[in-house]
Amino acid sequence: MTDLNIKSQKWTSYKNLVALSSSFFLLCSAFQAVSTLQTSINAYNGLGSNSLSIIYGFFIVSCLFLPELLISYLTIKWTLVICIIMYTSFIAANFKPAWYTLYPTSILLGLAAGPLWTSQSVYITALSKNLCQCRSTLKEKHILLSLPVPSKSFNSSMTNKITGTIVENNKQEANIAPFLFGIFFAFYEIGSLFGQLISSLTLSNIIVIKSFGKTISNDSIYCGSAFCSSNGTQNFHIKYSPGKIYTLYAIYTALSLSALLVVIIFLDNLPRQSIKDDNNESVKKRISIWSMCFATLNQTLDPMQICLIPLSIYSGLQTGILSADYTKAYITCYYGMRYLGFVMMIYGVINAIVGPSLGYLSKKIPRWSLFLTTAIIHSCFVFPILAFSRQAFADHFYLMFIVAGLWGLFDGIFQPQINGLYSSIFQKNPEPAFANHRLWEAVGFVMSFSFHEVLCIKSKLIFLTVILVLATISYIVLEIIIKKRS
């Protein structure tokens, strides 16, 4: 390969990264904002929380059986196209929020979520491999040019240098994946921020009223850590103008359709995985389809995958509690809908800044120290503030912004690192590995939304702390296994 070809490949890789990230920026601007509003605007009879539970329940099913099958037959690009269309159907269904519109489209979105997120992770993993190969080729060319005139020691000198380059290339691939995932999640979080800004500006005059006629802000004794289904604080409704709601969902539907166009026009495709055929073609194809459907389950038997399960569950659980419980109990309950988007913007801004920054610095900072930092942020700062500062949220307006910022700091470190960890460990078999990550992450989401109407906030925080401890222990075991194998 010439230097010009290498530069062209690097440019193409970064172009595709920006195209993929931009499409998720647009899609998640819409979906994240819509999902955040579900437990507030569609709170009547648990319509919103039930929809979210259905989404993540079918998310689990889709992760089990669909990702490798769809990616193999449709390729990553067209898998993304189909999935974005299914996402758009749920967003559009909110024009007429009812069980017969939201529940069927929630099923469609849940089935699309597994292939969508697996495709995204596999695509970025492929980009990281391509960039590492480009760097490796440049280094090998430099080594060959710098080798001495052939002699007896020529072969051993060349072998040593090339071997060193291969080892260095493996290290680079482990480092560049978190950096690329950091860029992606920066786009993702900025998209979430953009969607929340739209909702805040559109719904700024909405009033939150309790079922017995008092504003939530005047009855803050039931908010925060005291928020609980048993005391009736979930029975508030939203007084809003239908015109504003229609305008809001029209914007979100347009954003989702724009994401579809970005993928179709700008994203290059990866080659389709071949399905082997021999003399007995139909039998071989059935075996291949069967094995692809159960590839995610087979991957679960890997010891390293088992160690990653608590981390993936915690990823979904903490995100679900943030979007469903923190927004309702600590923001809407105290101050109404007008500040919801602005608080979540703080979360998105810090997340977007921290993600790519630490993705770049991960070349110099040990991975274990970053994971330990995330555990300290949640266990020593976020959880105590939420559990023991109930009245402080009513007295100090800025506290809800501080907690959102700390949560954004946690997520900005955690998400690129866990995706990079999957990318570096399962380089040879990324589809079922990332499908497993999304599957167990969806289990965490289902837990959070299932508990939404059942458990009080304090019980949820205790449960979240237990899962965090288990995730930290399993991560330590994983690092020990990786060290022994290396």
Secondary structure by P-SEA (a helix, b strand, c coil): ccaaaaaaaaaaaaaaaaaaaaaaaaaaacaaaaaaaccccccccaaaaaaaaaaaaaaaaaaaccaaaaaaaccaaaaaaaaaaaaaaaaaaccccccccaaaaaaaaaaaaaaaaaaaaaaaaaaaaaaaaaaaaaaaaaaaaaccccccaaaaaaaaaaaaaaaaaaaaaacaaaaaaaaaaaaaaaaaaaaaaaaaaaaccbbbbccccccccccccccccccccccccccccccccaaaaaaaaaaaaaaaaaaaaaaaccccccccbbbbbccaaaaaaaaaaaaaaaccccccccaaaaaaaaaaaaaaaaaaaaacccccccccccccccaaaaaaaaaaaaaaaaaaaaaaacccccaaaaaaaaaaaaaccaaaaacccaaaaaaccaaaaaaaaaaaaaaaacaaaaaaaaaaacccccaaaaaaaaaaaaaaaaaaaaacccccaaaaaaaaaaaaaaaaaaaaaaaaaaaaac
